[in-house]
Amino acid sequence: MKSGNKLNKIAVWDEDSARHILARTLFGYNKQDVEFALSITLDEFVDNHLLSDSPSPPQPGIWVNDPTDENTTEHTRELIYWWYNLMVTQGYSLRERMVLFWHNHFVSEVTKVYLPQRMYWQNKLFRDYSMGNVIDLTKAVTLDPAMLIYLDGIRNRKGAPNENYARELMELFTLGIGNYTEQDVQEGARALTGWRVDGLTPYFTVDRFDEGTKTFLGQTGNFNHNDVVDIIFTQPAAATFLCRELYNEFMHVAHDEDSIATMAQLLRDNNFNLKPVLSTLLKSVLFHTDEVRGAKIKSPVEMLIGVMRQFNVTTPDYVYLRQVAAQIKQELLSPPNVSGWDGDKVWINTTSLPARNIFTDAVVNGRKPNGDDLTFQLNLVEYARTFSNPEDAIQLINDISKIFLQYPLSENRREYLLTTLLDGAAVYDWSTNDPQAENRLKMFFKALMRLSEYQLS
C-alpha cells in the first residue's frame, strides 16, 4: 500500500487514537479530555470541535487600538500572558495551535515591529485565518503593518525597490528555494512597492508604486501585491511547500513525500482552503500509525502549557512561564530570525533539558528554584483521586502515564516509577490516605516528568 493511500483511509477510533490526536492538536490534555473525545465519533471530534470556528476572544486591553501608547514592555508582557491564557483555556479547538504555527511561518518580531499593538493585530489575523484560505491569509499578511515593518515593505518604493519581503515571501512563506529566480525576486519587489504604515494602518502611496510592466514567475503585466500572491499560488510548488510544513507540525520531521503530494493535491482541489486537508490528515490511518505517535519533540510552549493542562491548572504563574520560555528558547513574539524556530532536536540540549526538568519540579513543589511560591499549588492526592482506581498503585501509574506520556513505557521504566511512588513500602501498602502519600506523589511526578519520554509528543 502506498503511503498516500494511508492518508485517505480512516483510522480506528480508540483511546490511543484519542490521546494521540489530543497531544498533537492541543497544548496538552487531561483525563476528562480523553473521555470527552471518546464520547463522540472521530468525524465529530475533528470536524465539529477541532476544526470548528469560534468567536474571537476579547482583546487584551484597549491599548491595542492606540498606536500612541508606547508602554511597549508592559503591553508586550500583557499580550504574551493573554496568549498563554488562550492556549490554556482553548477547549477542543485547533485554533491556538494554528495561530502559533502561523506565527512561526509568517514570522515577525516585536523588537523590530516596535509596537506590541501591531503584533496583536497580526496575531488576530492568524487567528481569523487560522484554518481558512491560505491565499487570502497571504494577501492579508502582505499588507499587515507588522510584516510591512519587519521585512522592510515600508522601504520598498519605485526606483529603489527593497527585495526583503519578496524574497522571503517565496523562499520561506510559499515556494521554497529552487522554485523561483533572482529575477522573480526583483520583479516581485517592484510589484509590491507603494505601501507604508501609519500607526496601525497600512496605506498605499501611488507615487511610490512602480506601475511599469513586470515579468514574474513566467507571467507579464502591470502587477501589484495581489497579483504577486495569486501568481505564486498557481505554482505547483506552493501547495507542496505548505503541506510539507503542515506535515512537520502534525506528523513528523521525516517526510513521506507520497503523502505530502496527496495533501498538496487536496489543497489545490479545495482552492487552498485548509480545513479539508486538516480533516483528512487528522482522521487518517497515516496520522495514527505507531511510527508517528510519540515521535515528535515537544516545543517549549507545548511543554509549558501542557503541564498546566495535564494538572488542570487554570490560572498559571504567567511570569514564571515566560521566564522559563526564555530559558528554553521559545519566547512568543520573539522568534530568533525570519525563518522562525527550527524545532525538533534543536529544542533539547544540555541547557534546555535541565531547565525543563527544573520547571516540572517547580510545578510539583509549588515553588520556583529561588524559593518563591508559585501563584498556584497542586494537591496531588486530590489529583490522584480523580483517576478510577487511585488505591491501586500499579493501576494509578498506568492511568497517569497515559495522560503524561505518548511514548510507550518499558517495563523497566514502569518498575522505576512504581519504586519511586512506593518509596520503600510494599505495593499493597499504597494508599492515598497515608500521611506520606502527598510526598510520595511529588517524588513520582518529578520522576515521571524527568523521563526522556515526557519530552515527546
Buried (B, 14 or more C-beta within 10 A) or exposed (E): EEBBBBBBEEBEBEEBBBBBBBBBBBBBBBBEBBEBBBEBEBEEBBBEBBBBEEEEBEBBBEBBEBBEBEEBEEBBBBBBBBBBBBBBEBEBBBBBBBBBBBBBBBBBBBEEBBBBBBBBBBBBBBBBBBBBBBBBBBBBBBBBBBBBBBBBBBBBBBEEBBBBBBBBBBBBBBBBEEBBEEEBBBBBBBBBBBBBBEEBEBEEEEEBBBEEEBEBBEEEEEBBBBBBBBBBBEBEBBBBBBBBBBBBBBBBBEEBEBBBBBBBBBBBEBEBBBBBBBBBBBBBBBBBBEEBBBBBBBBBBBBBBBBBBBBEBEEBBBEBBBEBBBBBBBBBBBBBEBEBBEBBEEBBEEEBBEBBBBBBBBBBBBBBEEEEEBEBEBEBBEBBEEBEEBEBBBEBBBBBBBBBBBBEBEEEBBEBBBEBBBEEBEEEEBEBEEEEBBEBBBBBBBBBBBBEBBBBB
